[in-house]
Amino acid sequence: MYTEKELVQTLTATTSIFRAASTANSGISIKDAVKYSSIAINTPPPLEQPVVT
């Protein structure tokens, strides 16, 4: 089960991917963006990961 924080992070990452894809010269197609987004959404939440500063 995702926490609210993890959901926000996943949605933010997904939004960033689509924003990059919609930029003409990014080299990421919408098809790729959908693939990366589904990977991000279907990836189970991490166990405990140290915060990298």
OpenMM code with the backbone's topology and positions (N, CA, C; nanometers):
from openmm import Vec3, app, unit

residues = "MET TYR THR GLU LYS GLU LEU VAL GLN THR LEU THR ALA THR THR SER ILE PHE ARG ALA ALA SER THR ALA ASN SER GLY ILE SER ILE LYS ASP ALA VAL LYS TYR SER SER ILE ALA ILE ASN THR PRO PRO PRO LEU GLU GLN PRO VAL VAL THR".split()
positions = [
    Vec3(0.0844, -0.1193, 0.0000),
    Vec3(0.0000, 0.0000, 0.0000),
    Vec3(0.0885, 0.1250, 0.0000),
    Vec3(0.0531, 0.2176, -0.0859),
    Vec3(0.1302, 0.3407, -0.0936),
    Vec3(0.0905, 0.4372, 0.0171),
    Vec3(0.1881, 0.5079, 0.0667),
    Vec3(0.1564, 0.6194, 0.1557),
    Vec3(0.1226, 0.7397, 0.0677),
    Vec3(0.0653, 0.8409, 0.1261),
    Vec3(0.0312, 0.9608, 0.0491),
    Vec3(0.1566, 1.0228, -0.0118),
    Vec3(0.2653, 1.0233, 0.0650),
    Vec3(0.3908, 1.0816, 0.0168),
    Vec3(0.4419, 1.0066, -0.1066),
    Vec3(0.4369, 0.8722, -0.1016),
    Vec3(0.4846, 0.7925, -0.2148),
    Vec3(0.3980, 0.8147, -0.3381),
    Vec3(0.2673, 0.8263, -0.3163),
    Vec3(0.1772, 0.8530, -0.4286),
    Vec3(0.2093, 0.9865, -0.4927),
    Vec3(0.2324, 1.0873, -0.4108),
    Vec3(0.2660, 1.2201, -0.4630),
    Vec3(0.3956, 1.2136, -0.5428),
    Vec3(0.4956, 1.1420, -0.4905),
    Vec3(0.6235, 1.1296, -0.5612),
    Vec3(0.6045, 1.0599, -0.6955),
    Vec3(0.5244, 0.9524, -0.6966),
    Vec3(0.5007, 0.8782, -0.8203),
    Vec3(0.4289, 0.9646, -0.9228),
    Vec3(0.3269, 1.0356, -0.8775),
    Vec3(0.2520, 1.1221, -0.9690),
    Vec3(0.3380, 1.2367, -1.0195),
    Vec3(0.4231, 1.2894, -0.9340),
    Vec3(0.5128, 1.3976, -0.9745),
    Vec3(0.6098, 1.3484, -1.0812),
    Vec3(0.6647, 1.2290, -1.0597),
    Vec3(0.7570, 1.1708, -1.1577),
    Vec3(0.6859, 1.1479, -1.2905),
    Vec3(0.5648, 1.0948, -1.2834),
    Vec3(0.4864, 1.0692, -1.4045),
    Vec3(0.4593, 1.1984, -1.4799),
    Vec3(0.4218, 1.3016, -1.4070),
    Vec3(0.3955, 1.4317, -1.4685),
    Vec3(0.5210, 1.4855, -1.5358),
    Vec3(0.6349, 1.4690, -1.4701),
    Vec3(0.7619, 1.5166, -1.5265),
    Vec3(0.7941, 1.4447, -1.6566),
    Vec3(0.7685, 1.3124, -1.6599),
    Vec3(0.7951, 1.2341, -1.7809),
    Vec3(0.7095, 1.2859, -1.8963),
    Vec3(0.5798, 1.3068, -1.8688),
    Vec3(0.4919, 1.3559, -1.9751),
    Vec3(0.5285, 1.4976, -2.0179),
    Vec3(0.5690, 1.5795, -1.9230),
    Vec3(0.6090, 1.7166, -1.9565),
    Vec3(0.7319, 1.7124, -2.0472),
    Vec3(0.8260, 1.6245, -2.0151),
    Vec3(0.9454, 1.6104, -2.0989),
    Vec3(0.9074, 1.5604, -2.2380),
    Vec3(0.8147, 1.4651, -2.2421),
    Vec3(0.7740, 1.4087, -2.3708),
    Vec3(0.7045, 1.5122, -2.4580),
    Vec3(0.6325, 1.6031, -2.3949),
    Vec3(0.5595, 1.7027, -2.4730),
    Vec3(0.6505, 1.8153, -2.5206),
    Vec3(0.7732, 1.8187, -2.4706),
    Vec3(0.8710, 1.9158, -2.5184),
    Vec3(0.9286, 1.8631, -2.6491),
    Vec3(0.9219, 1.9432, -2.7517),
    Vec3(0.9513, 1.8964, -2.8875),
    Vec3(1.0875, 1.8283, -2.9005),
    Vec3(1.1911, 1.8836, -2.8408),
    Vec3(1.3260, 1.8334, -2.8657),
    Vec3(1.3776, 1.7412, -2.7555),
    Vec3(1.2877, 1.6851, -2.6747),
    Vec3(1.3334, 1.6016, -2.5635),
    Vec3(1.3796, 1.4641, -2.6095),
    Vec3(1.3265, 1.4176, -2.7240),
    Vec3(1.3630, 1.2850, -2.7710),
    Vec3(1.2830, 1.1745, -2.7051),
    Vec3(1.1882, 1.2094, -2.6192),
    Vec3(1.1019, 1.1094, -2.5570),
    Vec3(0.9658, 1.1175, -2.6251),
    Vec3(0.9198, 1.0054, -2.6789),
    Vec3(0.7880, 1.0065, -2.7417),
    Vec3(0.6810, 0.9849, -2.6361),
    Vec3(0.5571, 1.0184, -2.6719),
    Vec3(0.4460, 0.9955, -2.5791),
    Vec3(0.4354, 0.8462, -2.5487),
    Vec3(0.4607, 0.7629, -2.6498),
    Vec3(0.4563, 0.6176, -2.6300),
    Vec3(0.5559, 0.5755, -2.5214),
    Vec3(0.6782, 0.6303, -2.5281),
    Vec3(0.7781, 0.6015, -2.4249),
    Vec3(0.7322, 0.6528, -2.2895),
    Vec3(0.6727, 0.7711, -2.2885),
    Vec3(0.6262, 0.8296, -2.1631),
    Vec3(0.5229, 0.7401, -2.0965),
    Vec3(0.4320, 0.6854, -2.1768),
    Vec3(0.3312, 0.5943, -2.1229),
    Vec3(0.3986, 0.4718, -2.0629),
    Vec3(0.4999, 0.4186, -2.1346),
    Vec3(0.5715, 0.3005, -2.0858),
    Vec3(0.6418, 0.3307, -1.9536),
    Vec3(0.7153, 0.4413, -1.9488),
    Vec3(0.7866, 0.4767, -1.8260),
    Vec3(0.6906, 0.5032, -1.7111),
    Vec3(0.5778, 0.5668, -1.7430),
    Vec3(0.4795, 0.5971, -1.6394),
    Vec3(0.4194, 0.4706, -1.5814),
    Vec3(0.3876, 0.3740, -1.6687),
    Vec3(0.3287, 0.2503, -1.6177),
    Vec3(0.4301, 0.1744, -1.5338),
    Vec3(0.5577, 0.1830, -1.5710),
    Vec3(0.6625, 0.1217, -1.4883),
    Vec3(0.6656, 0.1898, -1.3519),
    Vec3(0.6622, 0.3233, -1.3522),
    Vec3(0.6675, 0.3978, -1.2262),
    Vec3(0.5480, 0.3653, -1.1374),
    Vec3(0.4301, 0.3566, -1.1996),
    Vec3(0.3088, 0.3320, -1.1224),
    Vec3(0.3047, 0.1883, -1.0711),
    Vec3(0.3558, 0.0931, -1.1511),
    Vec3(0.3478, -0.0479, -1.1130),
    Vec3(0.4643, -0.0953, -1.0278),
    Vec3(0.5628, -0.0091, -1.0077),
    Vec3(0.6750, -0.0456, -0.9223),
    Vec3(0.6284, -0.0408, -0.7774),
    Vec3(0.6482, -0.1494, -0.7038),
    Vec3(0.6042, -0.1470, -0.5645),
    Vec3(0.6822, -0.0424, -0.4859),
    Vec3(0.6219, 0.0117, -0.3829),
    Vec3(0.6927, 0.1119, -0.3043),
    Vec3(0.8195, 0.0521, -0.2433),
    Vec3(0.9245, 0.1305, -0.2330),
    Vec3(1.0497, 0.0797, -0.1773),
    Vec3(1.0339, 0.0446, -0.0308),
    Vec3(1.1201, -0.0425, 0.0165),
    Vec3(1.1220, -0.0695, 0.1598),
    Vec3(1.1834, 0.0556, 0.2207),
    Vec3(1.2731, 0.0446, 0.3110),
    Vec3(1.3311, 0.1676, 0.3647),
    Vec3(1.4549, 0.2036, 0.2839),
    Vec3(1.4555, 0.3200, 0.2244),
    Vec3(1.5725, 0.3675, 0.1519),
    Vec3(1.6273, 0.4895, 0.2238),
    Vec3(1.7585, 0.4935, 0.2395),
    Vec3(1.8170, 0.6109, 0.3044),
    Vec3(1.7946, 0.7353, 0.2185),
    Vec3(1.7743, 0.8462, 0.2821),
    Vec3(1.7548, 0.9717, 0.2112),
    Vec3(1.8909, 1.0231, 0.1667),
    Vec3(1.9053, 1.0442, 0.0365),
    Vec3(2.0316, 1.0944, -0.0173),
    Vec3(2.0258, 1.2460, -0.0163),
    Vec3(2.1239, 1.3080, 0.0470),
    Vec3(2.1237, 1.4543, 0.0530),
    Vec3(2.2362, 1.5103, -0.0316),
] * unit.nanometer
topology = app.Topology()
chain = topology.addChain("A")
for resn in residues:
    res = topology.addResidue(resn, chain)
    for name in ("N", "CA", "C"):
        topology.addAtom(name, app.Element.getBySymbol(name[0]), res)
